[in-house]
Amino acid sequence: MPYDYIIVGGGSAGCVLANRLSEDPTIGVLLLEAGGGDEHPLFRMPAGFAKMTKGVASWGWSTAPQKHLDGRVIWYTQAKVIGGGSSINAQLYTRGNAKDYDAWVTDAGCEGWGYRDVLPYFKRSEDNQRLVNAFHAYGGPLGVSYPINPPPISFAFLRAAQEAGIPFNDDFNGATQEGIGHYQLTTRDAERSSTSSAYLKPIHSRRNLKVRTDATTLKIIIEKGRAVGATIGGPGGTETLRADREVIVSCGAIGSPRLLQLSGIGPADALEAAGVPVVHDLPGVGGNLQDHLDLYVICECTGDHTYDRIAQPHRTAWAGLQYLAFKTGPVTSTLFETGGFWYADPEARSPDIQFHLGLGSGIEAGVAQMRNPGVTLNSAFLRPRSRGTVRLASVDPAAAPLIDPNYWAEEYDRVRALKGLRLAREIMRQPALKPYVMAERLPGPESESDEALTLYAYRSCKTDHHPVGTCAMGNGPDAVVTPDLRVRGIDGLRVVDASVMPFVPSSNTNAPTIMVAEKGADAILGRPPLPAAVL
Ligand SMILES: Cc1cc2nc3c(=O)[nH]c(=O)nc-3n(C[C@H](O)[C@H](O)[C@H](O)COP(=O)(O)OP(=O)(O)OC[C@H]3O[C@@H](n4cnc5c(N)ncnc54)[C@H](O)[C@@H]3O)c2cc1C
């Protein structure tokens, strides 16, 4: 069957598109994924993500030295596996704040992407195991549920946050985002619900959909201003594949601007510097990179209150058996299942800090374990003003891209991030956590001044893995795609993934990406958008 659509990148967005575009059996769809399959059981186990992020399932990239972080180079995991980020992430299901999407309309000109417009698409994707109301639905492909058996320390954390003045919230994706609580997770029946397992597996028998893993797209083929196919490389050499209707790029916020630039679409000066012939000068490609930078407090526990000791072989074996036999125990935990949203800036339009309680201390790369198990409280400033870039190091499609998030280029971001870190500290010092927490180890009591905390942040900060914005949608001069996700100036080519978000949502980014793909599928098929929500 000839292909109508070629989707490049089988990640969070690409798998959603593959499902929706192939619903009509007369439409031929090809999904190309550079990574392999997700058969390994660790992909299914909620706790498995801790093992997957640096191994076979990622591209192995790092950032450029960060000018405003004392030259730090930060490991920058991006998924390389079917399901993409949704197959290796921490499974937190958060959508951001309603005002985020309204700002896409008012500040970036993305007509049709206001909160009331996108809410029906969040709901269309959702199979919520507990909630049905104006904000939630069941029956969609994506499993969403609450943690199965959070340990007592996570309940003590909820009490401590309330002692620190942050109210309890049972649904960050409902009427109010602010507060502290257990996260909803993209899990169903104690298994990860990735877009591969939720959107692809149930339709594996569709004859009009072909999924090819281990197929890296080297270039989009452009003929007379129109995208007509893709050149791929894989174990069998290079191959050219053609699409009758459209090529859709869904390679993620790093991969999509990278592939467009490898195909000669991007800012002419950057392409020339990398030695790539310019096909279409599109200045916004690879610009506007936004991400959440993560800081954290690590405390030593008074006893065995977290999962640090599960790494001991006999306990790993027991936890595995418990999971396989009863679907209970530590393996059902995503390790980051409690947290919430609060304010660094009390005047902010909506919460600008997110907390993730990590049920261990070894979870953060490079942190040596303590004598007792540890507990981590991460804090991230959610609406950074710094903007970075994704550029090519060379014309070689195998070369790693130059990823420069340019963290803390704006002083505004540093000041608010440090406030978030201080808030995290304050929560961990509250009476409710006293029976569980012996002492703060990082940054440590000696680090009190802003200067000391800044130096600590330089050494220890990390990415929250939420890059967006590098093929931004909008109507300004740097917009790469239109609000119906067409690449400006090239026919038959769209981008549908996290890269099209003009501003990073005030949350994790998997659910927003899935929403973008659900809505993008309707645009591609020429269907009218779902009616706006009435709230
Ligand atoms: C370690 C980690 C933890 C995270 N935790 C959370 C979380 O708990 N909750 C949350 O909401 N978000 C989380 N995120 C973020 C979220 O998963 C991403 O925002 C989301 O997956 C982005 O989806 P995407 O479709 O844009 O890109 P991806 O899911 O990254 O998909 C892009 C796909 O394209 C493929 N690809 C790239 N280039 C090519 C090419 N040239 N040819 C063929 N294929 C190609 C890649 O291999 C990849 O599979 C996390 C991300 C990471 C990496």
The ligand as a MOL file (V3000), in Angstrom:
LIG
                    3D

  0  0  0     0  0            999 V3000
M  V30 BEGIN CTAB
M  V30 COUNTS 53 58 0 0 0
M  V30 BEGIN ATOM
M  V30 1 C 13.8590 11.0310 31.4870 0
M  V30 2 C 12.5930 11.8040 31.2140 0
M  V30 3 C 11.6520 11.9270 32.2320 0
M  V30 4 C 10.4720 12.6570 32.0030 0
M  V30 5 N 9.4770 12.6530 32.9510 0
M  V30 6 C 8.2640 13.1500 32.6180 0
M  V30 7 C 7.1360 12.9330 33.4460 0
M  V30 8 O 7.2060 12.2510 34.4670 0
M  V30 9 N 5.9440 13.4660 33.0710 0
M  V30 10 C 5.8140 14.2050 31.9220 0
M  V30 11 O 4.7140 14.7090 31.6620 0
M  V30 12 N 6.8670 14.4100 31.1160 0
M  V30 13 C 8.0600 13.8600 31.4010 0
M  V30 14 N 9.0810 13.9800 30.5270 0
M  V30 15 C 8.8730 14.7700 29.3000 0
M  V30 16 C 7.9960 14.0660 28.2590 0
M  V30 17 O 8.1950 12.6820 28.2780 0
M  V30 18 C 8.2900 14.6830 26.8890 0
M  V30 19 O 7.9300 16.0530 26.9250 0
M  V30 20 C 7.5360 14.0180 25.7650 0
M  V30 21 O 7.8170 12.6490 25.7160 0
M  V30 22 C 7.9070 14.6730 24.4340 0
M  V30 23 O 7.2440 13.9980 23.4060 0
M  V30 24 P 7.6640 14.2180 21.8910 0
M  V30 25 O 6.7420 13.4070 21.0640 0
M  V30 26 O 7.7710 15.6640 21.6230 0
M  V30 27 O 9.1490 13.6600 21.7760 0
M  V30 28 P 9.6970 12.2060 22.1410 0
M  V30 29 O 8.7230 11.4760 22.9740 0
M  V30 30 O 11.0760 12.3840 22.6200 0
M  V30 31 O 9.6870 11.4500 20.7430 0
M  V30 32 C 10.5550 11.7180 19.6950 0
M  V30 33 C 10.8660 10.3930 19.0280 0
M  V30 34 O 11.4450 10.6470 17.7560 0
M  V30 35 C 12.5050 9.7710 17.5460 0
M  V30 36 N 13.4190 10.4070 16.6060 0
M  V30 37 C 14.1710 11.5180 16.8140 0
M  V30 38 N 14.8730 11.8030 15.6960 0
M  V30 39 C 14.5450 10.8620 14.7830 0
M  V30 40 C 14.9390 10.6310 13.4430 0
M  V30 41 N 15.8170 11.4290 12.8180 0
M  V30 42 N 14.4070 9.5650 12.7790 0
M  V30 43 C 13.4960 8.7610 13.4050 0
M  V30 44 N 13.1060 8.9310 14.6800 0
M  V30 45 C 13.6200 9.9760 15.3540 0
M  V30 46 C 13.1070 9.5780 18.9250 0
M  V30 47 O 13.8870 8.4070 18.9780 0
M  V30 48 C 11.8760 9.5630 19.8160 0
M  V30 49 O 11.3850 8.2640 20.0210 0
M  V30 50 C 10.2680 13.2850 30.7350 0
M  V30 51 C 11.2150 13.1480 29.7250 0
M  V30 52 C 12.3710 12.4040 29.9450 0
M  V30 53 C 13.3590 12.2590 28.8270 0
M  V30 END ATOM
M  V30 BEGIN BOND
M  V30 1 1 1 2
M  V30 2 1 2 3
M  V30 3 2 2 52
M  V30 4 2 3 4
M  V30 5 1 4 5
M  V30 6 1 4 50
M  V30 7 2 5 6
M  V30 8 1 6 7
M  V30 9 1 6 13
M  V30 10 2 7 8
M  V30 11 1 7 9
M  V30 12 1 9 10
M  V30 13 2 10 11
M  V30 14 1 10 12
M  V30 15 2 12 13
M  V30 16 1 13 14
M  V30 17 1 14 15
M  V30 18 1 14 50
M  V30 19 1 15 16
M  V30 20 1 16 17
M  V30 21 1 16 18
M  V30 22 1 18 19
M  V30 23 1 18 20
M  V30 24 1 20 21
M  V30 25 1 20 22
M  V30 26 1 22 23
M  V30 27 1 23 24
M  V30 28 2 24 25
M  V30 29 1 24 26
M  V30 30 1 24 27
M  V30 31 1 27 28
M  V30 32 2 28 29
M  V30 33 1 28 30
M  V30 34 1 28 31
M  V30 35 1 31 32
M  V30 36 1 32 33
M  V30 37 1 33 34
M  V30 38 1 33 48
M  V30 39 1 34 35
M  V30 40 1 35 36
M  V30 41 1 35 46
M  V30 42 1 36 37
M  V30 43 1 36 45
M  V30 44 2 37 38
M  V30 45 1 38 39
M  V30 46 1 39 40
M  V30 47 2 39 45
M  V30 48 1 40 41
M  V30 49 2 40 42
M  V30 50 1 42 43
M  V30 51 2 43 44
M  V30 52 1 44 45
M  V30 53 1 46 47
M  V30 54 1 46 48
M  V30 55 1 48 49
M  V30 56 2 50 51
M  V30 57 1 51 52
M  V30 58 1 52 53
M  V30 END BOND
M  V30 END CTAB
M  END
